[in-house]
Amino acid sequence: MTGKSAIKTKNLNKYYGKLKALDNINLEIPQGRIIGLLGKNGAGKSTLMRCILGFLKHEGEIEILGKQIKRHKESTHQDIAFIPDVNSLDDRLTVRQTIDYVSALNISWNHEKAHTLLAASDLDPKQKVGNLSKGMKTKLYLLITLSLDVKILLLDEPTLGLDIVFRKEFFNMILGEYYDETKTIIISTHQVEEVEQILQDIIFIDKGKIILQEEIEKLKAKYSIYTVPAEKRAKLEEHKPRIINKTLGQTNAVLKSDISIESAQVVRPTLSDLFLEMVGGSSE
């Protein structure tokens, strides 16, 4: 990964009482990339994002576009926008009132873009937020976020609970209306399948620790899925994979691509395959 850094963390730690939610996080996230932050529930994804935004007290250092973040400041939002769960919207306001309220609070608000996005959407400016479906609330939140002229966009499980049509539309809008080579998008999720095709880099986090940070194409080139008949399971076990799967009389495992197993079928792994091999399943 090359280019200037959008976000840097150095020796970042976060405690909730005695629980260590983030454990010595050292990251350098380049500008102009779409990055997936993948981890199980409770791995530390949301905590990491909230520390980056300055919402949580923490130990260690955080820089956004070269500026050190000690605590939350309104000026931080000149550079970075955040899409958390849509429940942060005020149900008492109308769509138009919500947009007017947010625009008045944000110096990076782009009125022309907001008008264009609203006109192209099927949102009724007079409808109250409380009467919108979750999908429509997400559309409103996305419209608001995309109307901010910022360099970094953080998405924390942004499509949780949405149907497949809304999810696809959501990410198409992110790519079409926001992303270019000067912008950085970090998508926190534990459902990677729907975003795998748009990601360029991946970060695996588990129990508050960074397990891996790498370009996806380079990572996938290092590993393959090897499939052999069930009776040849020992051939896979020789290479000590974390997980061996059994399907229809065959067994398979994720192994390094530079090994050779006679008569094995070899295919490219998905990010989910690689995550399970490196981090393990929910039962571990």
C-alpha positions as CSV (number, residue, x, y, z in Angstrom):
1,M,0.0,0.0,0.0
2,T,1.4,3.4,-1.0
3,G,0.5,7.1,-0.8
4,K,-0.2,9.5,2.1
5,S,-1.9,8.3,5.3
6,A,-5.5,9.0,6.0
7,I,-5.4,7.6,9.5
8,K,-2.5,6.5,11.7
9,T,-2.7,4.9,15.2
10,K,0.2,4.2,17.5
11,N,0.0,2.0,20.6
12,L,-3.7,2.5,20.7
13,N,-5.4,0.9,23.8
14,K,-8.9,1.2,25.1
15,Y,-10.2,-0.2,28.4
16,Y,-13.8,-0.6,29.6
17,G,-13.1,-1.1,33.3
18,K,-10.8,-4.2,33.3
19,L,-11.8,-5.3,29.8
20,K,-9.2,-4.4,27.2
21,A,-11.3,-3.7,24.1
22,L,-8.3,-2.5,22.0
23,D,-4.9,-4.0,22.5
24,N,-1.9,-2.0,21.2
25,I,-3.4,-1.1,17.8
26,N,-0.8,0.2,15.3
27,L,-2.3,1.0,11.9
28,E,-1.4,3.1,8.9
29,I,-4.4,3.5,6.5
30,P,-3.6,5.1,3.2
31,Q,-5.6,7.7,1.4
32,G,-7.7,6.8,-1.6
33,R,-8.5,3.2,-0.7
34,I,-11.7,1.2,0.3
35,I,-10.8,-0.8,3.4
36,G,-12.8,-3.6,5.1
37,L,-12.5,-3.9,8.8
38,L,-13.6,-7.5,9.5
39,G,-14.1,-9.1,12.9
40,K,-16.6,-11.1,14.9
41,N,-19.2,-9.4,17.2
42,G,-17.3,-7.8,20.1
43,A,-13.9,-7.9,18.3
44,G,-13.4,-4.1,18.7
45,K,-14.5,-2.8,15.3
46,S,-16.9,-0.1,16.6
47,T,-14.7,0.8,19.5
48,L,-11.8,1.4,17.1
49,M,-14.0,3.7,14.9
50,R,-15.2,5.6,17.9
51,C,-11.7,6.2,19.1
52,I,-10.7,7.5,15.7
53,L,-13.6,9.9,15.8
54,G,-12.5,11.1,19.3
55,F,-15.8,9.9,20.9
56,L,-14.0,7.6,23.4
57,K,-11.1,8.3,25.7
58,H,-8.1,6.1,24.9
59,E,-4.4,5.5,25.4
60,G,-2.0,6.0,22.5
61,E,-1.9,8.3,19.5
62,I,-4.3,8.8,16.6
63,E,-3.7,11.0,13.5
64,I,-6.3,12.0,10.9
65,L,-4.7,13.4,7.7
66,G,-1.6,14.3,9.8
67,K,-3.5,16.0,12.6
68,Q,-3.4,14.4,16.0
69,I,-6.8,13.6,17.6
70,K,-6.9,13.8,21.4
71,R,-10.6,14.2,22.0
72,H,-13.7,14.8,20.0
73,K,-13.8,18.2,18.2
74,E,-16.3,19.7,15.8
75,S,-13.3,20.5,13.5
76,T,-12.7,16.8,13.1
77,H,-15.8,16.6,10.9
78,Q,-14.2,18.8,8.3
79,D,-12.2,15.7,7.4
80,I,-14.3,12.7,8.4
81,A,-17.9,11.5,8.3
82,F,-19.4,8.6,10.1
83,I,-22.4,6.4,9.4
84,P,-23.4,4.4,12.5
85,D,-26.8,2.8,13.1
86,V,-29.6,5.0,11.8
87,N,-31.2,5.2,15.3
88,S,-29.3,8.4,15.9
89,L,-31.8,10.3,13.7
90,D,-34.5,12.3,15.5
91,D,-37.9,10.8,14.8
92,R,-39.7,14.1,15.6
93,L,-38.2,16.0,12.7
94,T,-39.2,15.8,9.1
95,V,-36.8,14.9,6.3
96,R,-36.4,18.5,5.4
97,Q,-35.9,19.7,9.0
98,T,-33.3,17.0,9.5
99,I,-31.3,18.1,6.5
100,D,-31.6,21.8,7.5
101,Y,-30.5,21.0,11.0
102,V,-27.4,19.0,10.0
103,S,-26.4,21.5,7.3
104,A,-26.4,24.3,10.0
105,L,-24.1,22.3,12.2
106,N,-21.5,21.3,9.5
107,I,-19.2,23.8,7.9
108,S,-18.3,21.2,5.2
109,W,-21.9,20.9,4.1
110,N,-22.4,21.0,0.3
111,H,-25.9,22.5,-0.3
112,E,-25.8,21.9,-4.1
113,K,-25.0,18.2,-3.7
114,A,-27.6,17.8,-0.9
115,H,-30.3,19.3,-3.2
116,T,-29.3,17.0,-6.1
117,L,-29.3,13.9,-4.0
118,L,-32.7,14.7,-2.4
119,A,-34.3,15.4,-5.8
120,A,-33.0,12.1,-7.1
121,S,-34.2,10.1,-4.1
122,D,-37.8,8.9,-3.3
123,L,-37.7,10.6,0.1
124,D,-40.6,12.9,0.9
125,P,-39.2,16.2,2.5
126,K,-42.4,16.6,4.5
127,Q,-42.5,13.1,6.0
128,K,-41.4,12.7,9.6
129,V,-38.3,10.5,10.2
130,G,-40.3,8.4,12.7
131,N,-42.6,7.3,9.9
132,L,-39.8,6.1,7.6
133,S,-38.9,2.5,7.3
134,K,-35.4,1.5,8.3
135,G,-34.3,1.4,4.7
136,M,-35.6,4.9,4.1
137,K,-33.9,6.1,7.3
138,T,-30.7,4.7,6.0
139,K,-31.2,6.5,2.7
140,L,-31.7,9.8,4.6
141,Y,-28.6,9.2,6.7
142,L,-26.6,8.3,3.6
143,L,-27.8,11.4,1.8
144,I,-26.7,13.6,4.7
145,T,-23.3,12.0,4.9
146,L,-22.7,12.2,1.2
147,S,-23.5,15.9,1.3
148,L,-20.5,16.5,3.5
149,D,-17.2,17.4,1.6
150,V,-14.9,15.2,3.7
151,K,-11.9,13.0,2.8
152,I,-12.7,10.0,5.0
153,L,-15.9,8.0,5.4
154,L,-16.4,5.5,8.2
155,L,-19.2,2.9,7.9
156,D,-20.1,0.8,10.9
157,E,-22.3,-2.1,9.9
158,P,-24.2,0.4,7.7
159,T,-26.7,-2.1,6.1
160,L,-27.5,-4.2,9.1
161,G,-31.2,-5.2,9.0
162,L,-31.7,-3.9,5.4
163,D,-33.0,-6.1,2.6
164,I,-30.8,-7.1,-0.3
165,V,-32.2,-4.4,-2.6
166,F,-31.5,-1.6,-0.1
167,R,-28.0,-3.0,0.6
168,K,-27.1,-3.1,-3.1
169,E,-28.4,0.4,-3.7
170,F,-26.5,1.7,-0.6
171,F,-23.1,0.6,-1.8
172,N,-23.8,1.6,-5.4
173,M,-24.6,5.1,-4.1
174,I,-21.4,5.2,-2.0
175,L,-19.3,4.3,-5.0
176,G,-21.1,6.5,-7.4
177,E,-21.6,9.6,-5.4
178,Y,-18.7,9.7,-2.9
179,Y,-15.6,7.6,-3.8
180,D,-12.7,8.8,-5.8
181,E,-8.9,8.3,-5.6
182,T,-8.6,11.1,-3.0
183,K,-11.2,9.7,-0.6
184,T,-10.9,6.9,1.9
185,I,-13.7,4.5,3.0
186,I,-13.5,2.2,5.9
187,I,-16.3,-0.4,6.2
188,S,-16.7,-2.2,9.5
189,T,-18.6,-5.5,9.1
190,H,-18.8,-9.1,10.1
191,Q,-20.8,-9.8,6.9
192,V,-18.1,-9.4,4.3
193,E,-19.7,-11.2,1.3
194,E,-21.7,-8.2,0.1
195,V,-18.7,-5.8,0.1
196,E,-15.9,-8.1,-0.9
197,Q,-16.0,-7.1,-4.5
198,I,-15.5,-3.4,-3.8
199,L,-12.8,-3.7,-1.1
200,Q,-9.1,-3.0,-2.0
201,D,-7.6,-3.7,1.5
202,I,-8.6,-5.7,4.5
203,I,-8.0,-5.5,8.2
204,F,-8.8,-8.5,10.4
205,I,-9.4,-7.7,14.1
206,D,-10.0,-10.2,16.9
207,K,-10.3,-9.7,20.6
208,G,-9.0,-6.1,20.2
209,K,-5.9,-7.1,18.3
210,I,-5.1,-6.5,14.6
211,I,-4.4,-9.9,13.1
212,L,-3.8,-8.8,9.6
213,Q,-3.7,-5.7,7.3
214,E,-3.1,-6.3,3.6
215,E,-4.1,-5.6,0.1
216,I,-6.8,-8.2,-0.8
217,E,-5.3,-9.3,-4.1
218,K,-1.9,-9.9,-2.5
219,L,-3.6,-11.8,0.4
220,K,-5.6,-14.0,-1.9
221,A,-2.6,-14.8,-4.0
222,K,-0.9,-16.3,-0.9
223,Y,-3.6,-18.8,-0.1
224,S,-5.8,-21.4,-1.9
225,I,-8.6,-23.8,-1.0
226,Y,-7.4,-27.4,-1.5
227,T,-10.0,-30.1,-1.8
228,V,-9.3,-33.9,-1.6
229,P,-11.4,-37.0,-1.1
230,A,-12.4,-37.6,2.5
231,E,-10.0,-40.6,2.8
232,K,-7.1,-38.3,2.0
233,R,-7.8,-35.9,4.9
234,A,-4.4,-36.6,6.3
235,K,-2.8,-34.9,3.3
236,L,-4.4,-31.7,4.5
237,E,-3.7,-32.3,8.1
238,E,0.1,-32.4,7.3
239,H,0.0,-28.7,6.7
240,K,-1.9,-27.9,10.0
241,P,-4.8,-25.8,8.8
242,R,-7.0,-24.2,11.5
243,I,-10.2,-25.6,10.0
244,I,-10.9,-28.6,7.8
245,N,-14.4,-28.8,6.2
246,K,-16.2,-31.9,5.1
247,T,-18.7,-31.8,2.2
248,L,-20.2,-34.6,0.1
249,G,-17.4,-37.1,0.6
250,Q,-14.7,-34.6,0.3
251,T,-12.6,-32.5,2.6
252,N,-11.1,-29.0,2.1
253,A,-8.9,-26.5,3.8
254,V,-7.2,-23.1,3.3
255,L,-3.5,-23.6,2.8
256,K,-0.5,-21.6,1.5
257,S,-0.7,-21.5,-2.3
258,D,3.0,-22.6,-2.8
259,I,2.4,-26.1,-1.5
260,S,1.6,-29.1,-3.7
261,I,-0.9,-31.9,-2.9
262,E,-1.3,-34.6,-5.5
263,S,-4.7,-34.8,-7.2
264,A,-6.1,-31.9,-5.1
265,Q,-8.6,-29.5,-6.6
266,V,-7.4,-25.9,-6.0
267,V,-9.5,-22.8,-6.0
268,R,-9.3,-19.2,-4.9
269,P,-10.5,-18.4,-1.4
270,T,-13.0,-15.8,-0.4
271,L,-12.3,-13.3,2.4
272,S,-14.6,-15.3,4.6
273,D,-12.5,-18.4,4.0
274,L,-9.4,-16.5,4.9
275,F,-10.9,-14.9,8.0
276,L,-12.1,-18.3,9.4
277,E,-8.7,-19.8,8.8
278,M,-6.8,-17.0,10.5
279,V,-9.2,-16.0,13.3
280,G,-11.5,-19.1,13.7
281,G,-15.3,-19.5,14.0
282,S,-17.6,-18.2,16.7
283,S,-17.3,-21.5,18.7
284,E,-13.6,-21.0,19.4
